[in-house]
Amino acid sequence: MFNGICFMIDGKMCVCASNNEMLCRVGPVYIEALEIHGIRGMIRNGRALKDYIFVSPELLNNNTNFNYWIDTALAFNKFARSSKKPKKKL
């Protein structure tokens, strides 16, 4: 679905690393993040998904920048809702 390796924390998607960018679930700060060059929103089935952003490699070029986006995703993870699990059939 996300075309990379996803890292789950407490059953919730936190970050997903792919060959050319990183998907981060950052919560409400995604609105401000979209104004940064090198950040784009996630579109699925023609609809923008809130809370998710793609971070370009240019913004991950050093430990400070990389850690900022990881820390932002981890901070939101505490408040994020997990996906509903399908009910088991008896």
N, C-alpha and C positions, 0 to 999 in steps of 0.2 A: 504494500500500500504506500509506504513512504520511500521506497526505492533506496534503502540503505540499512544500516544497523541501528536499531532503536534501543535506547536505554530506558528501561522502566524503573520507576521508584514508587514503592507502595502500590503497585498495580496500575500506575498512571504513566503514560508516555511523557518523558521529560525532554530528551533531545534525540535526534536522529542524524547520524553522520552518513554522508554519501560522498561520492567522488569529487563533487564540485561545490558543495555548500552544506550548511548544517541547518536542520530544522529545529527550532527551539519553541517550546511552549512557555511563553513568558507572561501570559495573563494580560491585564489591562494596559501594561506599558507598551503593548504592541502598537498602540495608536501613535505614541510619540516616536517609537522606533521606526515606523514606516517613513518618517521624514528624513532618516539618515540614508545617505547614498550608500548602496550596497545591501540594503535591507528590502525585502519584498514580502508581501503578504501571501498567505496560502489560499489558493483558489481550488475548490473541489466541486465538481459538477456545476461549474459556472457561478458558484456562490463563494464569497469571501468567508473564511473561517476566522472568527475572532480568537485571540490568545496565541495564535501560531505565526511565526515569522521564519523566513529563510535568511540566513546570514551568509554573505559571500565570503570567499576565501580571503579577499583583501582586508576584511575586518577581523580575520582570525590569524593574522600574520605574526602575532607575538603573544607571549603568555598572558600579559595584562588584558588584552582584548579578548582572548579566548576565555580566560577565567571569568571575565565580566559576564559574558553571555551564559556560561555554564552556571554561575552563581545566581543569575537572574532567573533562569529556568528552575533551579533547585528551590529558590525562595518561593516561587509561585506554586511549585508542586505540593507544598503543604496545604494549600487552599483549593487546589484543582479537584474536580470531581472525576472519579474513575468511570470508565465506560460500564454500562450495564452488561452483566454477563447473561448469556442465554440460559433460560430455565431448562433443567434436565427433564427429559421425558421419562416417565415411569413405565 
